[in-house]
Amino acid sequence: MTAYLIARVDVKDMTQYKEYTKLTPGIIEKFGGKFISRGSDIVLLEGEEEKRRVVMVEFPDLQTAKDFYHSDEYQAAIKVREGAAEGQFIVVDGV
């Protein structure tokens, strides 16, 4: 079953964060993932305003999404992101 990684990221240093964003597409592709949304404009329909960058990535299944996140390659990318952004990353099963 398809799974979706959803990240809400508060970017503090865009220059450093861009170095991180250069690394992630290849790692995501290696795990069969693809970007659904990558920091597009947000339209508030209800609730509190979301000011963080929202990223959605589709993976073949929940286990593959977890394998991506815990991979050596992505853990190295996280180190590049450190200090530039703080975020919340969750994975949910599709229907």
Secondary structure, DSSP 8 states (H G I E B T S, - for coil): --EEEEEEEEES-HHHHHHHHHHHHHHHHHTT-EEEEES------SSS---SEEEEEEESSHHHHHHHHHSHHHHHHHHHHTTTEEEEEEEEE--
